Amino acid sequence: MAFSEKQQAVLRKPAFGHVATLGPDGSPQSSPVWIDWDGEFLRFSQTTTRQKLQNLRRDGRISVSATDPDDPYMYVEVRGVVDRVEEDPDKAFINEMAQKYLGTPYPWDSPDEERVIVYVRPERFVGR
């Protein structure tokens, strides 16, 4: 599985990831999320009520693409499966992502909102 340092660097930047999942009827569903690459897993935060989380619990196949914010002709796509979903009760991960993308703690927190961290195990990388 070839994945260049330049491609990995895109995932470490504040580049929006576009998560594509399969809906209940098999149709694609895509939406932007904040992403993080730890060298093994692509991770993103999700509320427990979102359709994409329901889609991934039913069918763990996923594609996440991101464009380099400094070079819009450089992109990377990660195709893989959900390795696991972990609870984030203290919302540490979403706050870490807010620091990366906004430079502040997560500003849209709601006390009744439950968040999880989705870990994507890459199976294939595509990009330029």
C-alpha positions in Angstrom: 0.0 0.0 0.0 1.9 3.0 -1.3 1.2 6.2 0.6 3.7 9.0 0.1 4.8 11.4 2.8 3.3 14.2 0.7 -0.1 12.5 0.7 0.1 11.9 4.4 1.0 15.5 5.0 -2.4 16.6 3.4 -4.2 14.5 6.0 -2.3 16.2 8.8 -3.2 19.7 7.6 -6.5 21.4 8.3 -7.9 19.9 5.1 -11.6 19.0 5.1 -12.2 15.4 4.6 -15.2 14.4 2.5 -16.6 11.2 3.9 -18.6 8.9 1.6 -20.7 6.1 3.0 -23.5 4.0 1.6 -27.1 4.7 2.7 -29.7 2.1 3.6 -30.8 1.9 0.0 -27.2 1.7 -1.4 -27.1 5.3 -2.5 -23.9 7.3 -1.7 -24.0 9.9 1.1 -21.1 12.4 1.4 -20.3 15.2 3.8 -17.3 17.2 5.0 -15.7 16.5 8.3 -12.5 17.5 10.2 -10.0 14.7 9.9 -6.8 13.5 11.6 -4.1 11.1 10.4 -2.1 9.3 13.2 0.1 7.3 10.8 -2.1 4.2 11.0 -5.7 5.4 11.1 -7.7 8.2 9.6 -9.9 9.5 12.4 -12.8 11.8 12.6 -15.4 12.8 15.2 -19.1 12.2 14.8 -22.3 12.7 16.8 -24.2 9.5 17.5 -27.3 10.7 15.8 -25.8 11.3 12.3 -26.8 9.3 9.3 -23.2 8.6 8.3 -22.6 6.9 11.6 -25.7 4.8 11.1 -24.5 4.0 7.6 -21.0 2.9 8.9 -22.4 0.7 11.6 -24.5 -1.1 8.9 -21.7 -1.2 6.3 -18.2 -0.2 7.4 -16.9 0.5 3.9 -15.8 4.1 3.6 -14.0 6.6 1.3 -12.5 9.9 2.6 -11.0 12.4 0.2 -9.2 15.6 1.1 -7.7 18.4 -1.0 -4.5 20.1 0.1 -5.5 23.6 1.4 -2.2 25.0 0.1 -2.4 23.3 -3.4 -5.9 22.6 -4.6 -4.5 20.3 -7.3 -3.0 18.0 -4.7 -5.5 15.5 -3.2 -5.6 12.2 -1.5 -8.4 9.6 -1.1 -8.4 6.9 1.6 -10.5 3.9 0.8 -11.0 1.5 3.7 -13.2 0.1 6.4 -14.1 1.3 9.9 -11.8 -0.5 12.3 -13.6 0.7 15.4 -15.8 3.4 16.9 -14.8 4.7 20.3 -16.8 6.9 22.7 -15.5 10.4 23.3 -17.4 11.3 26.6 -15.2 14.2 27.6 -15.1 15.4 23.9 -11.3 15.6 24.0 -11.0 14.6 20.3 -13.4 17.1 18.9 -11.7 19.8 21.0 -8.3 18.6 19.5 -9.8 18.9 16.0 -11.2 22.4 16.8 -7.8 23.5 17.8 -6.4 22.1 14.5 -9.0 23.7 12.3 -10.1 26.8 14.3 -7.4 27.5 16.9 -10.0 27.3 19.7 -11.9 24.7 21.7 -14.9 23.3 20.0 -17.4 26.3 19.9 -20.6 24.4 19.0 -20.7 22.0 21.9 -24.0 20.9 23.3 -24.2 19.2 26.7 -26.6 16.6 25.5 -24.6 15.8 22.3 -22.8 12.4 22.4 -19.7 12.1 20.3 -17.6 9.2 19.0 -14.3 8.8 17.2 -14.4 6.8 14.0 -11.2 5.0 13.1 -10.7 4.2 9.5 -8.3 1.4 8.5 -6.9 2.3 5.0 -6.9 -0.4 2.4 -6.1 1.8 -0.6 -4.7 5.2 -1.2 -5.4 7.2 -4.3 -4.1 10.7 -5.0 -1.9 13.1 -6.8 
